[in-house]
Amino acid sequence: MNQERPHALNDAPLGRESAYPERYDASLLFPIERSANRTPLGINATSLPFVGGDEWWAFELSWLDLRGKPVVAVARFRLPADSPQLIESKSWKLYLNSFNQTTFADREAVIAFLQRDLSAAAGAPVTVELHGADDAELAPQPMPGDCLDDIEVDIDRYTPAPDLLACDESDIVEETLHSHLLKSNCPVTGQPDWGSVLIAYRGPRLDRAALLRYVISYRQHQDFHEHCVEHIFVDLMARCRPQDLLVMARYVRRGGLDINPWRATPGWTPALPARLLRQ
């Protein structure tokens, strides 16, 4: 695998005027080292405290068949959490748009190009699925578990505050909770990133009001989606020490792409929720 060289964030296409490509161009992909954001959280790249991945859905993918007729598809990508690089979202969008006026023999050829280029940029194998626009799997479903959002709480902190988290160590439970009140901001443009977060765990019972206040505390935080999920995972493990933990965020689509990172304790492979209405 020819691994792409990661770039400095200030060179990213985010926040810049961009000319949309007319022909296939893999050089548009912009890899970014994960380690820069993991090190401040105490995450060691050679010994990750979690397993997981970043699931991307692309709704603006098209190419030309051998007769020049457009083909459209919805793509699902899975990027492993242990890849050394993530891929900046606007560069991903520009790369996918470079397929628009490019001819491919069939869907298998498109998948082969996508897998090769994205894997090179991430530094690890990326899997690709293509779905038809009417595929029933794309239908939205509700987030599983209990929703926290109707809990009455006073909020006065809008940057990550792990000290808000609390749990009852005498009461060991297994439950799934979620909130649609997750919001963070792009670290480059400052634009809002809206999302829902799911927390499934086995361990000391979490104080639900405290957990909701903690989720809302990301509201003015600037970071990539993937690192927000890792931040939540690390804070929950440090403050409440569950035996098993899954943190997953499903972010609202921007530019035809949505990002859905998940991180879980090794050895625990819970079922992941389906797509949400807002996506």
PyMOL commands that set and color helices and strands:
alter all, ss='L'
color gray80, all
select helices_A, chain A and resi 9-11+26-28+35-41+89-97+107-122+136-138+162-164+208-216+225-240
alter helices_A, ss='H'
color red, helices_A
select strands_A, chain A and resi 31-33+51-64+70-80+85-87+127-131+146-147+167-185+192-206+244-251+257-264
alter strands_A, ss='S'
color yellow, strands_A
deselect
rebuild
show_as cartoon
